[in-house]
Amino acid sequence: MAQGGDVKLGQLTRYIFTAPTWQRSLILIILLGLLIDGANARAWLSLPSSGIIAFPVPAVLSNYLALPETFLFSGTIAFTIPAVAALVLTKPIIEYTGKTMTWNRSALLALACTVFGVIITLAPMAFSRTLIPLCYAISLGFIFGLRLFVLVAIADYRVPRMIIPALTQSGVGVLAGMLLFSPSFGVFALVLHLVFGFGFAALIWMIERPLRRAFKIRGLAFINAFIAHMTDGSKGMEDFFREIGEEVFVPQVSFFFKREGKKPVMLTVPNLHPGPMGEIGGGNLPKILHDSFDDETLVAHGCATHDFNLVSESESDKVIDALKRSRTDLTYSDGACKSAVGSVGSVSVLCQKFGDSVLIVTTRSPHRTEDVDFSIGSTIMAEGHRWFPHVAVVDAHNCMTDLSSPVLLATLTATEYQQASMDAMVTCRVAPVHPFRIGVSHMTLPYSREQGFGDLGIQVMVADVEGQRTAYIIIDGNNMAAGVREIILEQVHTLVDHAEVMTTDSHVVNTISGKNPVGMHVPVSEFLPFIMEAVRVATEDLAVAETAAATAHCEHVVVFGSNRISQLASTVNAMLVFVAPLSLAMLLLAFLLSLVAYAVFG
């Protein structure tokens, strides 16, 4: 199957890495300068008492750059001191403009530019040692352009504001060159700064062009917002999502349970996606909905892909308002049927009728499954309306091996979802109705988001109909490692007759990668006792209940929009294809112009 846009976008996380500590980068910068000094001393065996080496200069270079017949060169002066200056100055200058920069990133950038500077400066020594002044000037221009490009990407997309922090390393390098060579070296080096600066500015413009034309957004500004989110939790990315978003109108089915002498229970199934990451957009939608009601609220994962991500957390207010409106004028009944289990192909279904409405929980485990598209859930709901006024379709989202594409309408898997759900509804339609009891439990877990567990922990609802007990287990997390569901159900079935274990698909556990399923970082054997205890507590909490169902109409909810993820992924991947050749072309042009400037300067 061809990879979907969301998978391709998720794979871009391989380009993300954590900068090493600034101390480590600083040590490497110092050692690199000392190593060059030592290598020069060993090569020429002419190390003066000052530790600086003298090189002869051809008359032609001496005339062009007004150099003396010999010049002095030191790796510490030429590379280490400019890099240390950049490390120290870049962060304060950027933060003065209101943006963020960490010491680790500042040090890593200084180290990377030092490495490039050393390569460009000393590579010609394989052919002639007398070209070092020219190549050092070229390396300074390149360092300025590279720093400008990187800082525009990670700190502030506005090029003019990044010129000064980009100039810190190469600017000090120009002063070092004037000290090592001659004052006129500074003029030539500044000319090359202009050449490389304009070259990299043109590259930035070309890289941003596709996203600006397709989505009217600045790609580098989006990267700035993403890094700000990773650094200090900023939600600036939501502004970009809102620019590309569109309004949708989606149904949300909920079941309400009144219990004698017990806290009411609500199980709701949003057909919206709790993404894209962390606290951004609807990433923590399950907990937001849970905390907005006095009932013990269980939030299952409906049929929705990343196209239905909320563009901002504030959009969840529209969902909450719709749910509150749907609770008015409810008619409760005291009947439910026994749960039924069925399967078609790779899809298994747990189905149960409460009052006049039906709850359907679907899974493909042990087969890998990602999100189920809204069109599939909508079709099942429409078919079920022949018999039930309210149809809740849950994607259990409980089997992940790797990032995969969503299930789309008209595929074989979609047909299996539809047929399995239809068969289950037919079974529930004719099943006898009996008085029932409902029990619920909510247990937080001693695990972090990084370990795959969201803030809600574990919630369990147990329905008892004529002695048959069915457990609906919801873990706040984004999917479940393959095989974990089966291990859990094997043990849970010792306590109840039927059960299904689901995840909320909360993306609060994902800050970079989309892969952090329950059971990947914490072995199932470690958290299984919590699940068993939650099922026992829910069973002990059983009380006679009445039920009502309602469909909330969530209107004007702004989400990413249909196919936006695919379009965005396609645009970004196309950009990445052309970045390398464009960069190479710009560098070749800049080096050519450097030689032209060198000739003209003479």
N, C-alpha and C positions, 0 to 999 in steps of 0.2 A: 504494500500500500504506500502510495506517495505520502511523504511527510507533510503534515499540515503546517500552516503559517505559525501557529503557536509553538510547535515543536522547534521549527527553525529559529524562531525568536529566542526560545529558551536555550538553544545550543550556543547562542552568542555569549552566554555566561562563561564559556571557556576562555574568553579573552580577558576576564576579570581576575585580578590577583591582588594579594595584600602586600603593600610595600613593607620591606624589612625595616627594622628599627633604624633611626637616624644615626645611632652610635656605630652600627655596623657599616653603614654607607660611608660615614666619616672616616673610619679606620681604613677602608679600602681606598678612599680618595688620597689619604696621606701616604699610604704604602705605594700607591701607583706613582706618585711624584718622586718618592725616594727610589723606587725601582728604576725609573728612567734615569735619574742622576747616576745611580750605580752602574747601569748598563752603559751609559755614555763614558764613564770613567774607565770601565773595563775595555771598551772598544778602542778608545783613542789613547789610553794610558797617559793622558795629559791633564789630569785634574789639578787645577791650580789650588792654592791654599784656601781660596774662597769657596771651593766646591763647585765652581761654574766652569763650563768647558768652552774653549774658543774654537770656532769653525772658520775656515777661509771662505771668503765670498767672491764669486766671479765679478769681474769689472762690470758686466752688463747688469747684474742685480744691484750692485753697489750704486750704479748710476740711476737705475729706475727708482730705487727706494732710498737713495741717499744714505746707504749703509757704509760703515767703515769696511776696510779690507778684511777684517775679522769681526765676528760678533760672538757674544756670550749667550749661552743657552742653559737653562736649568728647568728640569721638570717640576720642581717644587714651585718656582716662581711662575712658570707658564701655565701650570694646570692646577696644582693643589690650592694655591692662594685664591684664584678666581672661583674655584668650586666652593671653597669654604665661605667666601663672601656671599655667593649665591644662596648657599644653604641658610645662612644667618639672615639675609635681607629679604628673601622672597616672601616668606610667611607674613612678616609684619606689614610689608607693602600691600599685599593682597588683602589682608584683613582690614587695613585702613580704608579700603574701598567698599567694605561691607560684605565681602565674600569670605570663604573659608579655605584654609590650606593647612595641612598637618605638617609637622616637622619631618615625619617619615617620608612623605611624598616629596617635600622640598629637597631632602637629602638624596633620595633615589634619583630625582631628575638631575641634580647636580652631578651625581656619580655617572649616570648614563651619558650626559653631555661631555664629561671628562674623558670617558672611554672613546667616544666618537672623535673628540679633539685629538687625542693621542694617535688614533689610527690615521686620521687625515694628515696630521703633521708629520709623523714619522714614517709613514708608508713609503714616501719617495726616497728614503735613505737606501732602499734596495738598489736604486739607480744612481742617485747623486745626493750627497749630504748637503749640498749647497742650496737646495731648494727649500730648506726648512723655513726661512722667513716668509716666503710666498705661501707655502702650505699652512703655516700657522695662521696667517691672516685669513685664508679661506676657511679654516676650521672655526675661527671665531665668528665669521659670518654665518656658517652653518649652525653653530650652537645657538646663535641668536634666533634664527628662523625656527629651529626645532623647539626651543623653549617657548617661543611665541605660539606655535601650533599646540603644544601640550597644555600650556596654561589656559589657552582659549578653550580647550576641551574640558579640562578638569576644574577650572576655577571660575572664569568669567568669559562668556562667549563674545563680549565686546572687545574687538581687537585693540582699539586705541588705549583702553585701560590696562592692557596686558603688556604694552610696549616697555614700560619702565621695569617691571619685575622680570621680563624676558631679557632685559639688557644687563642685569646685574652680573652674570657670569662673564659674558663676552666683553662687557664694558671694562671690568677689572682686567680682563685678559688683554685688552688694547693697551691699557696703562703698563701692563707687564711687558708687552711687546715693545713699547716705546723705551722702556728701561733697558731691555735686552738688546735691542737693535738700534733704533734712532727715532727722534721725534717725528720724522716724516712717515714712519710706519703707521702712526695713528690715522693719518689722512686716508691712506690706502685701505686700511682695515675698516674704517667707517663707510667707505664707498662699497665694500663688499657686504657690510651690514645692510645697506639699502638694497643691494641686489638680492640677497637671500631673504630679506624681510618681505619684499614685494612678491617674491616667488612663493613663499609659504602662505602669504595672505591670499594669493590667487588660488592656491591649493585648498585653503579653508573655504573659499567662496564656492569652488566647484564641488566640494564634498557636501556642502549644505544645500546646494541647488535642488537635488531631487526631492528631499523632504519638504522644502519650501513650496515647490510646485505642486506636489501631491497632497500635502496636508496643511499648508500654510503655517508651518511651524519651523523653528530653527533647530536643526539636529543637535548642534553643539550646546545650545541653551538647554535642551532636554537632558543631555549628558551632564551638564552642570547641576541640574536639579536632581538627577539620580545620585550623583556623588554627594550632594548636600544631604540627601536622604540617608545615604549610607553613613555619613559622618556624624550628623547631629539630629537625624530623624525629621528633617524638613519635609513638608508635604507640597513643595513647589511643583512636583510632577503633576499634581491634580489639575493645575491650570492648563497644562498641555493636553491632558486627557479630555478636558471639557471642550477644548477647541476642536478636537476631532470627533467628539461624541455626537450621539443622536438620541432622540427620545423614543422610548418604547412603552407599550401598554401590555402588561403581563398579568395573568391571574396567579393568585397564591392561595392554595387551599389549606385550611386549618381545621383541626379537630379540637373541640373544647370538652373537657370532662369535669363535671361537678361531682364531688365525693362527700359522703356523709362524714362530717366532722374532720375533714382533711383539706389540705391545700388544693385548690383547683390546678388542673394540668392542661397545658395547650401544646399540641404538636403541630407545627407549621412547616410548610414545604415551599420555600421561595423558588421561583423559576428565574433566579438571578444568580450570578456567579460571585462567590466571595473572593475576589482577587482585585488587583493583580499580585501584590506583594506587601508583606508587612502590614502597617497601619494605613497604607495608601489605598484610596478608593474604597472598595467594599471588602478589603482583606480580612477585617474582623467582624463581618456582618453577623455571623451566628451569635457572638457574645453581645453585640449591640442590641439585637432583637431580644435576646434573653433578658438583658438588664432593663429593658423598657416596659416589662409587664410584671405584675405582682404574681401571676400564676407561675408555676414551675414550667418554664417554656423550653421545649425541645425543638431544635432547628435542624431539620434534615436537609439533605442536598437534593434539590430538584433537577430538572433537565435544563441545563444552561452551560454554554461554553464561555471562553474568555471574551467573546464578543459581547457578552452581557455583564462584564465587569462594571460596577458603578464607577463613574469618573471621579467621585469624591465621597468622603464619608458622610457629608451632609445630605446626599441623595437618599440615605437610609431613612431619613425622617419621613419621606414620602411613603415608604413601605410601612413604617410604623403607623402613620396616620390611616393608611388604607386598612391595616389590620384592626385598628380600633373601630373604624366605621363598620367593618364586617361583623363585629361582635354584638351589634344592636339588634334587638328583636329576634333573638335566637329561639328556636323551639327545640327543647331537649326531649330525648327519648331514652328508655332504659334497656334497650335491646342491642345485642351484637351477635354476630355469628362466630363459629369457631374458625380459626385461621386455616388457610389451605396453602399447600406448597405445590408448585408445578414447574415444568421446564419445557422449553422448546429450543432445540439446538444447543447453543452455548449459554443461553440466558435462563436463569432460575428466578422464580417469583414467589414472594411471600405475600399473601393477600388476605385481608380481613375487612368485613363490613361492620361499621359502627353506625347504628341508627339507620338512616336511609342512604348513607354515603360510604365510599370504599377507600381503603388505604392499600396501595400497591408498592412493594419494595422490590426493586430489581437488582440483579447482580450477574456478572459473568465469571466470577471467581470459580476455578483457578486460572481462567484466561485473563490476560492483561486487559484492563479497561481504563479509559479516560472518560472525559465528560460526554454526556449524552446530549445531543443538540435539542434545543427547545422545540423544534418542529416535530420531533418524535414524541416528546411528552405531550405536546398539544394535540397530536393525532390520537394518541391513546385516550386522553381526556375527552375528546370529542366523540370517540366511539363509545366510551363508557356512559356518556350523558343519555344514551338511550334507556338506561336502567337506573342510573344514579345521578342526583342533582349535583353532587360534588365528588370529584375524582382526584385523589392526591397520588402523584407518581413520584417515587423516590428513586434516585440513582444512589445505590449503596456506596459506590465509589470506594471499593475495598480490595482492589488487587492491582498493584503496580510493580512492574519489573524495570521499566525505563520510561522516559518521556515518550508519549505516543499521541497520535492524532485523535480528535473526538469522533464519536459515532455520529454519522450523518444520515439523513433521510435517504431511503431508496437503496441502501446497501443491504447485504445479506444479514448483517448483525442487527440493523434497524428493523428489518422484517421479523427477526426472531424476538426482539423486544416487543413489537406490536402484537405478534401472535400469542406469545406467552402471557402477556397482560390480558388479552381478550379472553383466553381460556380461563384464566384465574377469575376474571370478573363474572364470567358465565357461571362458574362454580359458586361464587359468593352470592350471586343473584337468587339462586334457588335454595340456598342454605337456610335452615331454620334459625330464627332469632331467639336469644335467651337473655335473661338478666345477666349482668356481668359486673366484674370488679376491676378496679384499676389501682396499681401501685407504682410508685415512682421513687427514684433515688438519684442523688447528684453527689458525685465525689470528685474533689480536686486531686491532682496527682503531683508527686514530688519531682516532676520533670520539667525541663525548660522548652521554650519554643525551638531552640536549636536542636533539641533531641526529638523534635517532631510532634510535640503535644501543645495544643493551644490552651487558652486560658480557662476554658470551660471544663476541661478534664473529661470525666465520663458521666453520661446520663443514661439511665435505664428506665423504661416503662414496661411494666408487665401487665398483660390483659388476661384475666381468668374468666373463661366462659364454660360453664358446666364442667368444671374441673380441668379443662384444657388450658394450659398456661403458655402464653407466647411472650417472649422477651424481645423488646426493641432496644438495642444497645447502640448508643451514639457516642463516638469518640471524637473530640474536637481535634481535628488534624487534617492534613492533606493527603488522602489516600492511605493505603495500607500495603506493606510489603507482601509480596506473593507468599501464600501459605499461612500467613498469620491468622486470617479469618478462620481457616479450617481447624487450626489448633484451638482457638477460642471456642468455637461452636462445639467441638468434641467435649469440652469440659462443661460448657453451659447447658448442654442437653442432659446432663445428669441432674439438673435442677428444674428444667422446664421442658415442655413437649416440642415447641417450635421456637426458633430464634433467628435473628439476623443481626449482624454487627456492621455498623455503618460509620462513615466519617463525615464530618460537616464540610470537608474540602476547604476549610479555612486556610487562607494563604498568609495568615499572620506568622506561620512557621517558615515562610519562604521570604528571605530578604534578597537573595541573589539567584540561586538556582530554583527551578520548579520541582526538584526531586528531593523530598524530605519526608517520606511516608512513615507512618506509625510502624514501629518494629524494625526500622533500619538501624537506628542508633541504640535503642533500648531493646534487648531481647524480649520476646513475648513471654518467656517464663518469668521475667521480672515484674511485668505489670499485670499478668493474668490474675494474680490473687486480688488485685483491686477490682477487676471486672467481676470476679466471682462474688466478692463481698457486696458490690453494688447490686448484683442480681438478687442476692439473699435479702438485702435491705428493702429492695423494691417489692419482693414477695411478701415480706413481713408487713409492708405498708398497704397491702391490698384492702380496698374498701369499696362498698357498693357504689356504683357510679351511674350517672346519666351523661349522655353525649349529644352534642350538636356539631354540625359542620357548616362552614361558610367559605365562600370564595371571595377573597379581597381583590379588587381591581386596582393594581398599582399603576397609576397613570403618570405620564410625563416624567418617567424616570430616565435620567440621562445616563446612558451606558456607552461603552466604546463604539458600538455600532456593528451592524452586520458586515462581516468580512474585513473589518478594519485591521484585525490582527494579521490576517493573511496579507493584506495590502502593505501594512507597515513592515512585516517581515520580508516581503518580496523587495520592497524599496531598499531596506537596510542591507539585505544580502547582495543586491545589485551594486550598491555603493561599495561594499567591501571588495567585490570583484575588481572594481576599477581603481580603488585606492592605491594599490601597489604600483600599477603601471603609471598612474598619474603622478604619484610621488617620485618615481624614478625619472619620468620625463622632466618634472620640475627641477629635480636635482641636477640632471645633466645640463639643462638650460642655464641653471644658476652657475654651475662650474664653468660653462662656456663663456657666460657673461663676465665671470671673474677674470678669465684669461684676457678677454677683450678690454676690461677695465685696467688690467695690468699693463697691457700694451699701450692703451690710451694715456694712462698715467705717466708712462715713460715719455 
